[in-house]
Amino acid sequence: MTEASPNRSVMIVLAYLWPLALVPLLIEREDAEVQWHARHGLVLMAVEAAAAAALAVALPLARFAAFGLGSALLAATVAAWSAVCAVHIAAIVRGLNGDRLIVPGISGRVR
C-alpha cells in the first residue's frame, strides 16, 4: 500500500476541477487514492465535454424546430449543469472523507 500524500486533500479537490485533474495525476504518482480520484475527474470531464458538444449541436437545431422546444432544451441544459456541479461537489466531499463516489456507467471506466 502506498503512503498517503501530505497534500492529499488539496489534490482530491483539484481532481474534480475539470482540467486541473492533471495536476494530481502528474504530481502525486505514489498515492493510489489520489491517482484514482484524478483519473475519475478526467473521465467525468470527458463525459461532460461530450454532453456539452451534443447540446451545442442540439440547442440551435431545437430552436429552429420550435421556439418552445428550444426553451425547454435550454432549461434542461441549466438543470444538467447544476447536476454536474452537484456530482463534482459530492465527489469532492466523499473523497475528502476517504470514500469514493461511484457514478453508474461512468466510474467503471476508471482503473
C-alpha positions as CSV (number, residue, x, y, z in Angstrom):
1,M,0.0,0.0,0.0
2,T,1.2,3.4,-0.8
3,E,1.8,6.1,1.8
4,A,-0.8,9.0,1.9
5,S,0.4,12.2,0.4
6,P,0.6,15.2,2.8
7,N,-1.2,17.2,0.1
8,R,-4.0,14.6,-0.4
9,S,-6.9,16.9,0.5
10,V,-5.8,19.6,-2.0
11,M,-5.1,17.0,-4.7
12,I,-8.5,15.4,-4.3
13,V,-10.2,18.8,-4.7
14,L,-8.1,19.6,-7.8
15,A,-9.0,16.1,-9.2
16,Y,-12.6,17.3,-9.7
17,L,-12.0,20.7,-11.1
18,W,-12.0,19.7,-14.7
19,P,-8.6,20.2,-16.4
20,L,-6.9,20.8,-13.1
21,A,-7.2,17.0,-12.6
22,L,-4.0,16.7,-14.5
23,V,-2.1,18.3,-11.6
24,P,-2.6,15.5,-9.1
25,L,-2.4,12.9,-11.9
26,L,1.1,14.1,-12.7
27,I,2.4,15.2,-9.3
28,E,1.1,12.5,-6.9
29,R,2.2,9.4,-8.7
30,E,2.8,7.5,-5.4
31,D,-0.6,8.0,-3.9
32,A,-3.0,5.4,-5.4
33,E,-6.1,7.1,-3.9
34,V,-5.2,10.5,-5.4
35,Q,-4.5,8.8,-8.7
36,W,-7.9,7.2,-8.7
37,H,-9.7,10.5,-8.0
38,A,-7.6,12.3,-10.7
39,R,-8.5,9.6,-13.3
40,H,-12.1,9.7,-12.2
41,G,-12.2,13.5,-12.5
42,L,-10.8,13.2,-16.0
43,V,-13.3,10.6,-17.0
44,L,-16.1,12.8,-15.7
45,M,-14.7,15.8,-17.6
46,A,-14.6,13.8,-20.9
47,V,-18.2,12.7,-20.4
48,E,-19.3,16.3,-19.6
49,A,-17.4,17.6,-22.7
50,A,-19.1,15.1,-24.9
51,A,-22.5,16.1,-23.4
52,A,-21.7,19.8,-23.9
53,A,-20.8,19.2,-27.5
54,A,-24.0,17.3,-28.1
55,L,-26.0,20.1,-26.5
56,A,-24.1,22.7,-28.6
57,V,-25.4,21.0,-31.7
58,A,-28.9,20.1,-30.4
59,L,-29.8,23.5,-29.0
60,P,-29.7,25.5,-32.2
61,L,-31.5,22.8,-34.1
62,A,-34.2,22.7,-31.5
63,R,-34.6,26.5,-31.7
64,F,-35.2,26.2,-35.4
65,A,-37.7,23.4,-35.0
66,A,-39.9,25.2,-32.5
67,F,-39.5,28.0,-30.0
68,G,-40.9,26.0,-27.1
69,L,-38.6,23.1,-27.8
70,G,-35.5,25.3,-27.7
71,S,-36.6,26.9,-24.5
72,A,-37.3,23.5,-22.9
73,L,-33.9,22.2,-24.0
74,L,-32.2,25.4,-22.6
75,A,-33.9,24.8,-19.3
76,A,-32.8,21.2,-19.3
77,T,-29.2,22.3,-20.1
78,V,-29.3,24.6,-17.0
79,A,-30.6,21.7,-14.9
80,A,-28.0,19.3,-16.3
81,W,-25.1,21.7,-15.5
82,S,-26.5,22.1,-12.0
83,A,-26.4,18.3,-11.6
84,V,-22.8,18.2,-12.9
85,C,-21.8,20.7,-10.3
86,A,-23.6,18.7,-7.6
87,V,-21.8,15.5,-8.7
88,H,-18.4,17.2,-8.5
89,I,-19.2,18.6,-5.1
90,A,-20.4,15.2,-3.9
91,A,-17.2,13.6,-5.3
92,I,-15.0,16.1,-3.5
93,V,-16.8,15.7,-0.2
94,R,-16.7,11.8,-0.5
95,G,-13.0,12.0,-1.5
96,L,-12.1,14.2,1.4
97,N,-13.9,11.8,3.8
98,G,-11.8,8.9,2.4
99,D,-14.5,7.4,0.2
100,R,-15.2,7.3,-3.5
101,L,-18.3,8.5,-5.4
102,I,-19.3,5.8,-7.9
103,V,-21.3,7.2,-10.8
104,P,-23.1,4.3,-12.6
105,G,-21.9,3.8,-16.1
106,I,-19.0,6.2,-15.8
107,S,-16.9,5.2,-12.8
108,G,-16.5,1.7,-14.1
109,R,-14.1,3.1,-16.7
110,V,-11.6,4.2,-14.1
111,R,-8.8,1.7,-13.4
